[in-house]
Amino acid sequence: MTRLKFSAVAFMIGVGLTSAYAAADSAAAPANGLTLYVDWQVPSFLPPRLRNHCSIENFTGRPYCSDHCGSDYQVYYCSEGSFGCCHLGHGYCDFNGLLRCHP
């Protein structure tokens, strides 16, 4: 009975770790038109030319870059043809790979 419990616990841990790894891997995928980024992009997702005027958001502690967008704005990059400025945490790439800003 103890061996069965140990096997069940080991299986659940394995499933949990595999799920966490898959989620982290998909979050680090580059923007290619098929990936949907919602709410936030860290500076490492941006092309080097857009990685300027970077800072840490006061309330969440997440890094962002404003690239001449102004105060309370963040630069978002969906593709070479679709990037720009939205309020902090309000930009996203739609299913067509186009930048959208929600209020």
C-alpha positions as CSV (number, residue, x, y, z in Angstrom):
1,M,0.0,0.0,0.0
2,T,2.8,2.4,0.8
3,R,4.5,1.7,-2.5
4,L,1.2,2.6,-4.3
5,K,0.9,5.9,-2.4
6,F,4.6,6.7,-3.2
7,S,4.0,6.0,-6.9
8,A,0.9,8.1,-7.0
9,V,2.7,11.1,-5.3
10,A,5.7,10.7,-7.7
11,F,3.3,10.7,-10.7
12,M,1.5,13.8,-9.5
13,I,4.8,15.7,-8.9
14,G,6.0,14.7,-12.4
15,V,2.7,15.9,-14.0
16,G,3.0,19.2,-12.0
17,L,6.6,19.8,-13.0
18,T,5.9,19.0,-16.7
19,S,3.0,21.4,-16.8
20,A,5.0,24.2,-15.2
21,Y,7.9,23.6,-17.6
22,A,5.6,23.8,-20.6
23,A,4.0,27.0,-19.4
24,A,7.3,28.7,-18.8
25,D,8.6,27.5,-22.2
26,S,5.6,28.9,-24.1
27,A,5.9,32.2,-22.2
28,A,9.4,32.6,-23.5
29,A,8.5,32.0,-27.2
30,P,9.2,34.8,-29.6
31,A,6.5,36.8,-31.3
32,N,5.9,35.1,-34.6
33,G,2.3,35.9,-35.4
34,L,1.1,32.6,-33.9
35,T,1.8,33.5,-30.3
36,L,-0.6,35.7,-28.3
37,Y,0.9,37.9,-25.7
38,V,-1.5,39.5,-23.4
39,D,-1.0,42.3,-20.9
40,W,2.8,42.5,-20.6
41,Q,6.0,42.0,-22.5
42,V,9.4,42.0,-20.7
43,P,12.3,43.8,-22.4
44,S,13.9,40.5,-23.6
45,F,10.9,40.0,-26.0
46,L,11.6,43.3,-27.7
47,P,14.1,43.9,-30.5
48,P,17.3,45.6,-29.3
49,R,16.3,48.9,-31.0
50,L,13.2,49.2,-28.8
51,R,14.9,48.3,-25.5
52,N,15.5,51.9,-24.2
53,H,13.9,53.9,-21.5
54,C,13.4,50.7,-19.5
55,S,12.2,50.7,-15.9
56,I,10.4,48.7,-13.3
57,E,6.7,49.2,-12.8
58,N,6.0,50.5,-9.3
59,F,3.1,48.3,-8.2
60,T,3.9,44.9,-9.8
61,G,7.7,45.2,-10.0
62,R,7.7,44.0,-13.6
63,P,10.3,45.4,-16.0
64,Y,9.1,47.3,-19.2
65,C,10.5,49.6,-21.8
66,S,8.8,52.8,-23.0
67,D,11.0,53.6,-26.1
68,H,10.1,57.3,-26.2
69,C,6.4,56.5,-25.6
70,G,6.1,58.7,-22.6
71,S,5.2,58.3,-18.9
72,D,2.8,55.5,-18.1
73,Y,3.3,53.9,-21.6
74,Q,5.0,50.7,-22.6
75,V,6.2,49.7,-26.1
76,Y,4.7,46.4,-27.4
77,Y,6.1,44.3,-30.3
78,C,3.9,41.9,-32.1
79,S,5.8,41.7,-35.5
80,E,8.0,43.9,-37.6
81,G,4.9,45.5,-39.0
82,S,2.9,45.9,-35.8
83,F,4.5,47.5,-32.7
84,G,3.8,50.6,-30.8
85,C,2.8,52.2,-27.5
86,C,0.0,51.4,-25.1
87,H,-0.7,52.3,-21.5
88,L,1.2,50.1,-19.0
89,G,-0.2,46.6,-19.1
90,H,-2.9,47.3,-21.6
91,G,-1.3,46.2,-24.9
92,Y,-1.7,42.8,-26.5
93,C,-1.1,41.1,-29.9
94,D,-4.3,39.7,-31.4
95,F,-4.7,36.4,-33.3
96,N,-3.6,38.2,-36.5
97,G,-0.4,39.4,-35.0
98,L,-1.5,43.0,-34.7
99,L,-1.0,45.3,-31.7
100,R,-4.2,46.2,-29.8
101,C,-4.6,48.5,-26.8
102,H,-7.5,48.0,-24.5
103,P,-8.7,50.7,-22.1
